[in-house]
Amino acid sequence: MRPFRFSRGTRLSTVPLAPRKNSDAFLSNRCLKVVASRTLQWAPARAYGTVLSPPSATGEPYWHKIGRWRHISAEQFISYSWQIDNALTTEKKLTTFLEEVLPEKLAPSKNRRLQHIKTKQDFIDDVVKGLRKAPMAVKLTPHISSVIQWEHALDDPIRLQFVPLGSGLVQDHAKLKLDSLNEKDDSVVDGLVHRYPDKVLFLATGTCPVYCRFCTRSYAVGNPTDTVTKDPLRGGRRRWQKMYDYIRETESITDVVVSGGDTFYLPPQAVKEIGETLLAMPHVRRIRFASKGLAVVPSRFLDPNDNWTATFIELSNFARTLGKHVCLHTHFNHPNEITWITKAAAQHLFQNNVIVRNQSVLLKGVNDDVETMGTLIRTLADHNIQPYYVYQCDLVKGIEDLRTPLKVILDMEQQLRGTIAGFMMPSFVVDLPGGGGKRLAAARETYDEVTGVSTFKAPALLGKKGQMIYEYHDPKPVLDTIPVPIRDTKPIPAYEPTVDPEPAPQPKRVPVQTPQTPAYPVWRDFPRPAFPDMPAVLCETNVPERNLGVATA
């Protein structure tokens, strides 16, 4: 264990603060000295400054099922530099890897459109076709490559997220766009999205440790593909400076989400710089670093030779001394992504007081059933990762095969709510197309299951956005799932009507006119309330039963 100290001369050694009402209530006397000039001086940290070493955890070497890594030790596999050096980053590297790991004959798929893929070569050929059409380039870490069950590659939920099959792709819905959330138009400066009144999205990088097929920023993230010419984030620190200036001048901003790309790809010094600069702004109270790293290369959190984790822990600890909040938002979609290394990494962050939240995306064939999503939520909660959001899949081009109807997320929440402690129950949300922000799926204004169109409002947004009606469109129905046969069922006996030898005469039926009654009582069914000036229209209007307890004359 070692106490941390920011280096001498860092801009955090003296942090000028503008006078703010009750601001001192948030400060720790242990680490901050308030002087008459309203200047906060950094003092050596004590309790919050201790960074605990990673736990010495061991488990089954799950990467040994991959032939090329059969002799790799846990120490080597945990190395972040080894993970990066052995990532599958090109079509050639991927196809060579598939030649090694795939069996000659594949287990059949439940997807009708993949039934013709039966051999290793069939699969590889179809992957190449998929990469030609996909909006995202391929990039897999050894961790992700090792948790895919390659003998069941056609239907494996991890493979579905990262490796496209040409036969599995579906024609895009007409409403799909590359920038479906309208982030470029909502950017106040390049890479800084200001949509909510008090929150901004700080896009620090355009690179990730892996590339997800369903990336909502496929317009900018990763290498160009055959179908998408990227609009990458350029400028680095020069661009960051403009973003800092805007946040510093806009005092209504209290919450900053640092994302990309993936902040895991930022060097430790860059994480420190961004965090320090934002924490030095008095009005910024919360900083969230978004990273899929814990899900796709968790070993970095345990690597003793990598400083990213220690830097982040130090930043989180220092924020606490300011009464502020720095946390990590990660992205698990399936329980199979979680290994003993993941659990050890999560425990290391928990022991060092780092708050970790998870954001999942609802994906067809991956986690669109109650059992899988429930298992994921409970597993995350058991390892101190708070389930935060479950997103309806965005209207992004090239991923129509992964989208689900809105009804799926509505039914899923209804069945899961009450089975898990409320503070560990995620919010099931739709990130509205066109930049309407996140809204609870259950808060839709309308939903027509026949047309597949649902509508939402976002009154909290400023200007015209707060007055707009936003539409989400379900995917087009695709017949792709093989029906499961019902087995061990007894035959239904044939219907044999019984006829009386002398049937009794039937009385003549008189049609009965049933008056249309409302779903619940109306005011006219009760004595008039003791409000003689009440408008007559209210006396004829249906009201919920809980509002009927009005004193009567």
C-alpha positions in Angstrom: 0.0 0.0 0.0 1.2 3.5 -0.7 -0.2 6.9 0.0 -0.9 8.9 -3.1 0.2 12.5 -3.8 -0.3 14.6 -6.8 3.1 15.8 -8.1 4.3 19.2 -6.9 3.4 22.0 -9.2 0.2 20.4 -10.4 -2.6 22.8 -10.9 -4.5 21.0 -8.1 -2.0 22.2 -5.5 -3.9 25.5 -5.5 -7.5 25.5 -6.6 -9.1 29.0 -6.6 -12.8 28.9 -5.8 -15.4 31.6 -6.4 -17.5 32.3 -3.3 -20.4 29.9 -3.2 -23.2 29.5 -0.7 -22.6 26.6 1.7 -19.7 25.3 -0.4 -17.6 24.7 2.7 -20.1 22.1 3.9 -18.8 19.7 1.2 -15.1 20.0 2.1 -13.0 17.7 4.2 -10.8 19.4 6.8 -8.5 16.5 6.7 -7.3 17.2 3.1 -8.2 20.9 2.5 -7.2 24.1 4.2 -9.6 27.0 3.8 -7.8 30.3 4.0 -9.2 33.8 4.2 -8.6 34.4 0.5 -11.1 31.6 -0.4 -8.2 29.6 -1.8 -8.1 25.8 -1.3 -4.7 24.4 -0.8 -3.9 20.8 -1.3 -2.6 19.0 1.8 -1.3 15.4 1.9 -4.3 12.9 1.9 -4.7 10.4 4.7 -7.7 8.1 4.8 -8.9 8.8 1.4 -5.4 8.8 -0.1 -4.6 5.1 0.5 -4.7 3.0 -2.7 -5.1 -0.7 -1.8 -3.2 -3.2 -3.9 -5.1 -5.5 -6.2 -6.3 -8.8 -4.7 -4.2 -11.9 -5.5 -7.0 -13.8 -7.1 -6.7 -17.0 -9.1 -9.1 -19.1 -11.1 -9.5 -21.3 -14.1 -7.4 -20.2 -17.1 -10.4 -19.9 -19.4 -8.1 -18.6 -22.2 -6.4 -22.0 -22.4 -9.2 -23.3 -24.6 -7.7 -21.1 -27.3 -4.8 -23.1 -28.8 -2.4 -20.2 -29.3 -2.8 -19.1 -25.6 -2.7 -22.6 -24.0 0.7 -21.9 -22.4 0.0 -18.3 -21.4 0.2 -17.8 -17.6 -2.3 -15.7 -15.5 0.5 -13.1 -15.0 0.9 -12.8 -18.8 -2.8 -12.7 -19.5 -3.4 -10.0 -16.9 -0.9 -7.8 -18.5 -2.6 -4.9 -20.4 0.2 -4.5 -22.9 -0.1 -8.3 -23.7 -3.9 -7.9 -24.2 -3.4 -5.0 -26.6 -0.6 -6.7 -28.5 -2.7 -9.8 -29.0 -6.0 -8.1 -30.0 -7.7 -9.1 -33.2 -7.7 -5.8 -35.1 -7.9 -6.7 -38.8 -9.9 -9.0 -41.0 -6.8 -11.1 -41.7 -6.1 -11.5 -38.0 -9.7 -12.5 -37.3 -10.0 -15.0 -40.1 -6.6 -16.6 -39.1 -7.9 -16.9 -35.5 -11.2 -18.4 -36.7 -9.3 -21.1 -38.6 -7.7 -22.1 -35.3 -10.7 -22.0 -32.9 -13.7 -23.1 -35.0 -14.6 -26.8 -35.2 -15.0 -28.3 -38.6 -18.7 -28.7 -38.1 -20.7 -26.1 -36.2 -23.7 -26.6 -33.9 -26.9 -25.6 -35.8 -28.4 -22.2 -35.3 -31.8 -21.3 -34.1 -31.8 -18.6 -36.7 -33.5 -19.6 -39.9 -31.2 -17.3 -41.9 -28.1 -19.0 -40.6 -29.1 -22.6 -41.1 -27.0 -23.0 -44.2 -23.8 -22.2 -42.3 -22.7 -25.7 -41.2 -18.9 -25.8 -41.5 -15.9 -23.8 -40.4 -15.3 -22.4 -43.9 -19.0 -21.5 -44.3 -18.7 -19.4 -41.1 -15.5 -17.7 -42.1 -16.9 -16.8 -45.6 -20.0 -15.3 -44.0 -18.0 -13.3 -41.5 -16.0 -11.7 -44.4 -19.3 -10.8 -46.0 -20.5 -9.3 -42.7 -17.4 -7.2 -42.3 -17.9 -5.8 -45.8 -21.4 -4.5 -44.8 -20.8 -3.5 -41.1 -20.5 0.1 -40.0 -17.8 -0.8 -37.4 -14.4 -2.3 -37.9 -13.4 -5.4 -36.0 -11.5 -5.3 -32.8 -11.5 -8.0 -30.1 -9.3 -8.4 -27.0 -8.1 -11.8 -25.9 -10.5 -11.7 -23.0 -13.5 -11.3 -25.2 -12.1 -13.9 -27.7 -11.8 -16.4 -24.9 -15.3 -16.1 -23.4 -17.0 -16.7 -26.8 -18.1 -20.4 -27.1 -16.8 -21.0 -30.6 -18.3 -24.4 -30.9 -21.7 -22.6 -30.7 -20.4 -19.6 -32.6 -23.6 -19.1 -34.7 -25.8 -18.2 -31.6 -23.2 -17.2 -29.1 -24.3 -13.9 -27.4 -20.8 -12.5 -27.2 -20.1 -13.2 -30.8 -23.3 -11.5 -31.9 -22.1 -8.3 -30.3 -18.7 -8.1 -32.0 -18.5 -10.3 -35.1 -21.1 -9.8 -37.8 -22.4 -12.5 -40.1 -23.5 -11.4 -43.6 -26.4 -13.8 -43.6 -27.6 -12.5 -40.3 -27.8 -8.9 -41.3 -31.2 -7.4 -42.0 -32.2 -4.6 -44.3 -32.1 -1.3 -42.4 -35.4 0.4 -41.3 -35.9 3.6 -43.2 -35.6 5.6 -39.9 -32.1 4.3 -39.1 -29.2 6.9 -39.1 -25.5 6.8 -38.3 -25.9 9.7 -35.9 -29.3 8.7 -34.6 -29.0 10.8 -31.4 -28.2 14.0 -33.3 -25.0 14.5 -31.3 -23.2 16.5 -34.0 -25.9 19.1 -34.2 -26.1 19.3 -30.4 -22.4 19.9 -30.0 -21.6 23.4 -28.8 -17.9 22.9 -29.7 -16.4 20.0 -31.5 -16.8 16.9 -29.2 -18.8 18.6 -26.5 -22.6 17.7 -26.5 -24.8 20.0 -24.4 -28.3 18.6 -24.5 -29.5 18.7 -20.8 -29.5 22.0 -18.9 -26.9 20.9 -16.3 -25.0 18.1 -18.1 -22.5 17.8 -20.9 -21.0 14.9 -22.8 -17.2 15.3 -23.1 -16.0 13.1 -26.1 -12.3 12.8 -25.2 -11.3 10.1 -27.8 -12.5 8.1 -30.7 -10.8 4.8 -29.9 -11.9 1.8 -27.9 -10.3 -1.4 -26.7 -13.0 -3.3 -28.7 -15.5 -2.2 -31.3 -19.1 -3.1 -30.7 -21.3 -3.7 -33.7 -24.1 -1.6 -32.2 -22.0 1.5 -31.4 -24.2 4.6 -31.2 -21.2 6.6 -32.5 -20.4 4.5 -35.5 -20.2 7.8 -37.4 -17.0 8.7 -35.6 -15.5 5.8 -33.6 -13.0 3.4 -35.0 -11.4 2.9 -38.4 -13.3 3.5 -41.7 -15.2 0.6 -43.2 -16.4 -0.3 -46.6 -19.8 1.3 -45.9 -18.9 4.2 -43.5 -16.5 7.0 -43.9 -15.8 8.1 -40.3 -16.0 11.7 -39.0 -13.3 11.3 -36.4 -12.6 13.5 -33.3 -9.4 15.4 -34.0 -7.3 17.9 -32.1 -6.6 16.2 -28.9 -5.7 18.7 -26.1 -6.3 21.7 -28.3 -9.9 20.5 -28.7 -10.1 19.7 -25.0 -9.1 23.3 -24.2 -12.1 24.7 -26.1 -14.3 22.2 -24.2 -12.8 23.2 -20.9 -13.4 26.9 -21.7 -17.1 26.3 -22.5 -17.7 24.3 -19.3 -15.9 26.9 -17.2 -18.0 29.7 -18.6 -21.3 27.8 -18.3 -21.9 27.7 -14.6 -25.2 25.8 -14.9 -23.2 22.7 -15.8 -22.8 20.5 -12.7 -22.4 17.1 -14.4 -19.8 16.0 -17.0 -19.8 12.6 -18.7 -16.3 11.9 -20.1 -16.7 9.3 -22.9 -15.6 8.7 -26.5 -14.7 6.2 -27.8 -13.6 4.8 -24.5 -11.8 6.6 -21.7 -9.9 3.3 -21.1 -7.8 4.3 -24.1 -6.8 7.6 -22.6 -3.2 7.5 -21.1 -3.2 7.8 -17.3 -1.8 11.3 -17.5 -4.8 12.3 -19.8 -7.3 10.9 -17.3 -5.6 12.9 -14.5 -5.5 16.1 -16.6 -9.2 15.9 -17.5 -10.2 15.1 -14.0 -8.1 17.8 -12.3 -9.2 20.5 -14.7 -12.9 19.7 -14.3 -12.7 19.3 -10.5 -11.0 22.8 -10.3 -14.3 24.3 -11.6 -16.4 25.1 -8.6 -19.8 24.4 -10.3 -18.8 20.9 -11.6 -20.0 18.5 -8.9 -20.0 15.1 -10.7 -17.8 13.5 -13.3 -18.5 10.2 -14.9 -15.8 8.3 -16.9 -17.5 5.9 -19.4 -15.5 2.8 -20.2 -16.3 -0.7 -21.4 -12.8 -1.7 -20.1 -14.1 -3.6 -17.0 -16.2 -5.8 -19.4 -13.7 -6.4 -22.2 -10.2 -6.2 -20.7 -10.7 -6.4 -16.9 -7.2 -7.5 -16.3 -5.9 -4.0 -16.7 -7.4 -3.2 -13.2 -5.1 -5.9 -11.7 -2.0 -5.2 -13.8 0.7 -4.0 -11.3 2.7 -2.5 -14.2 -0.1 -0.3 -15.5 -0.9 3.1 -13.8 -4.4 3.7 -15.3 -6.3 2.2 -12.3 -4.1 3.8 -9.6 -4.6 7.2 -11.3 -8.3 6.8 -11.5 -8.5 5.7 -7.8 -6.5 8.7 -6.8 -8.7 11.0 -8.8 -11.8 9.5 -7.2 -10.4 9.8 -3.7 -9.4 13.4 -4.2 -12.9 14.2 -5.5 -14.3 12.9 -2.3 -12.2 15.3 -0.3 -13.8 18.1 -2.3 -17.3 16.7 -1.6 -17.5 15.9 -5.3 -18.2 12.7 -7.2 -16.0 10.8 -9.7 -17.2 7.4 -10.8 -16.8 4.8 -13.5 -19.7 3.8 -15.9 -19.1 0.5 -17.6 -21.0 -1.7 -20.1 -21.9 -5.4 -19.6 -24.5 -7.0 -21.7 -24.4 -10.7 -20.8 -23.4 -12.8 -17.8 -20.8 -14.7 -19.9 -18.7 -11.6 -20.1 -18.0 -11.9 -16.3 -15.0 -14.1 -15.3 -13.0 -14.5 -12.1 -10.7 -11.7 -13.4 -13.7 -9.5 -13.8 -14.8 -10.2 -10.2 -11.4 -9.5 -8.8 -11.1 -6.3 -10.7 -14.6 -5.2 -9.4 -13.6 -6.1 -5.9 -10.4 -4.0 -6.2 -12.4 -0.9 -7.3 -14.9 -1.5 -4.5 -12.2 -1.8 -1.8 -10.8 1.5 -3.1 -14.2 3.3 -2.8 -14.7 3.7 -6.6 -18.4 3.8 -7.5 -19.1 1.6 -10.6 -22.4 1.6 -12.5 -23.4 -0.5 -15.5 -25.3 0.5 -18.6 -26.6 -2.4 -20.7 -28.1 -2.4 -24.2 -31.1 -4.6 -24.9 -30.0 -6.8 -27.9 -31.9 -9.5 -29.8 -30.4 -12.9 -29.2 -28.1 -11.6 -26.5 -30.1 -10.5 -23.4 -33.7 -10.0 -24.6 -35.1 -12.6 -22.3 -36.0 -12.1 -18.6 -33.8 -15.0 -17.3 -30.6 -13.7 -19.0 -31.2 -10.0 -18.0 -32.2 -11.0 -14.5 -29.0 -13.1 -14.1 -26.9 -10.2 -15.4 -28.4 -7.7 -13.0 -28.0 -9.9 -10.0 -24.5 -10.9 -10.8 -23.5 -7.3 -11.2 -25.1 -6.3 -8.0 -23.4 -9.2 -6.2 -20.0 -7.8 -7.2 -20.8 -4.2 -6.3 -21.5 -2.9 -9.8 -24.7 -1.0 -9.7 -27.1 -1.8 -12.6 -27.9 1.7 -13.8 -29.6 1.6 -17.2 -30.9 -0.9 -19.7 -31.2 0.9 -23.0 -33.5 0.2 -25.9 -31.2 -0.3 -28.9 -30.6 3.0 -30.8 -31.8 3.5 -34.4 -28.3 3.0 -35.8 -27.6 1.8 -39.3 -26.3 -1.7 -39.8 -27.7 -3.4 -36.7 -31.4 -4.0 -37.5 -30.8 -7.7 -36.6 -30.0 -6.7 -33.0 -33.0 -4.4 -32.4 -36.1 -5.5 -30.4 -39.6 -4.0 -30.3 -40.4 -1.6 -27.5 -42.8 -4.2 -26.1 -39.9 -6.4 -25.1 -38.3 -3.8 -22.8 -41.7 -2.9 -21.4 -42.6 -6.5 -20.6 -39.1 -7.2 -19.2 -39.3 -4.4 -16.7 -42.7 -5.5 -15.6 -41.5 -9.0 -14.9 -38.2 -8.0 -13.3 -39.4 -5.2 -11.1 -40.0 -6.6 -7.6 -37.7 -9.5 -8.0 -34.6 -7.4 -7.3 -33.9 -4.9 -4.6 -35.1 -1.5 -5.8 -31.7 0.3 -5.4 -30.2 -2.4 -7.7 -33.0 -2.3 -10.3 -31.9 -0.5 -13.5 -34.0 2.1 -15.3 -35.3 0.8 -18.6 -34.9 3.7 -21.0 -35.1 4.9 -24.6 -32.4 7.4 -25.8 -34.7 9.3 -28.0 -33.8 9.6 -31.7 -33.1 13.1 -32.8 -31.5 14.1 -29.5 -34.5 14.0 -27.1 -32.4 12.4 -24.3 -33.1 9.5 -22.1 -36.7 8.7 -21.2 -38.2 5.8 -19.3 -39.6 3.3 -21.8 -42.8 3.1 -19.7 -43.2 6.9 -20.0 -44.1 6.7 -23.7 -47.0 8.9 -24.7 -48.4 6.4 -27.2 -47.4 3.0 -28.6 -49.0 1.2 -31.5 -47.8 -2.4 -31.6 -49.2 -2.9 -35.1 -47.3 0.0 -36.7 -44.4 -0.3 -34.3 -44.4 3.4 -33.6 -44.1 4.9 -30.1 -44.0 8.5 -29.2 -42.3 10.4 -26.4 -41.9 13.9 -25.0 -38.9 15.5 -23.3 -40.2 18.5 -21.4 -37.0 19.0 -19.4 -35.0 20.0 -22.4 -34.6 23.6 -23.3 -36.0 25.4 -26.3 -37.7 23.6 -29.2 -36.4 20.2 -28.1 -38.6 20.4 -25.0 -41.7 20.9 -27.1 -41.1 18.2 -29.8 -42.7 14.8 -30.2 -40.0 12.1 -30.6 -40.7 8.8 -32.4 -39.1 5.4 -31.8 -39.7 2.7 -34.5 -39.7 -1.0 -33.8 -37.7 -3.2 -36.2 -39.5 -4.7 -39.1 -40.9 -8.2 -38.3 -38.4 -10.8 -39.5 -39.1 -14.6 -39.5 -35.7 -15.9 -38.3 -36.4 -18.1 -35.2 -37.1 -21.8 -35.6 -40.1 -22.7 -33.5 -39.3 -25.1 -30.7 -41.4 -28.3 -31.0 -43.6 -29.3 -28.1 -42.6 -32.7 -26.9 -44.1 -35.3 -24.6 -47.6 -34.0 -25.1 -50.7 -36.3 -25.1 -53.0 -36.2 -28.1 -56.1 -34.2 -27.7 -59.2 -36.5 -27.8 -61.6 -36.0 -30.7 -64.7 -34.0 -29.9 -67.8 -36.2 -29.7 -71.0 -34.3 -29.2 -73.7 -35.9 -27.1 -77.3 -35.5 -28.3 -80.3 -36.0 -26.1 -82.9 -38.4 -27.7 -85.7 -35.9 -27.0 -84.1 -32.4 -26.7 -86.0 -30.0 -24.6 -87.5 -27.0 -26.4 -85.2 -24.0 -26.4 -86.7 -20.7 -25.2 -86.7 -17.9 -27.7 -83.7 -15.6 -27.3 -84.4 -12.0 -27.0 -81.5 -9.7 -27.8 -80.4 -7.7 -24.8 -79.2 -4.2 -25.3 -76.3 -3.6 -23.0 -75.6 0.1 -22.4 -72.0 1.1 -22.8 -70.5 1.7 -19.4 -67.2 3.4 -18.7 -64.3 1.5 -17.2 -64.9 3.3 -13.9 -67.8 5.3 -12.4 -68.5 8.8 -13.6 -69.6 11.8 -11.6 -73.3 11.5 -12.7 -73.6 8.1 -11.0 -73.1 9.8 -7.6 -74.8 12.7 -5.7 -73.6 16.1 -6.9 -70.7 17.5 -4.9 -71.2 20.4 -2.6 -69.6 22.8 -5.1 -72.4 24.7 -6.9 -70.0 26.7 -9.0 -68.2 23.6 -10.5 -68.4 23.6 -14.3 -70.9 21.2 -15.6 -68.4 19.5 -17.9 -66.5 18.1 -14.8 -69.7 16.4 -13.7 -69.7 14.3 -16.9 -66.0 13.5 -17.0 -64.5 10.1 -16.0 -62.1 10.3 -13.1 -60.1 7.6 -11.4 -61.8 5.9 -8.5 -59.3 7.3 -6.0 -60.6 10.8 -6.7 -64.3 10.0 -5.9 -64.0 10.7 -2.2 -65.6 14.2 -2.3 -68.0 15.5 0.4 -71.6 15.4 -0.8 -74.4 17.7 0.1 
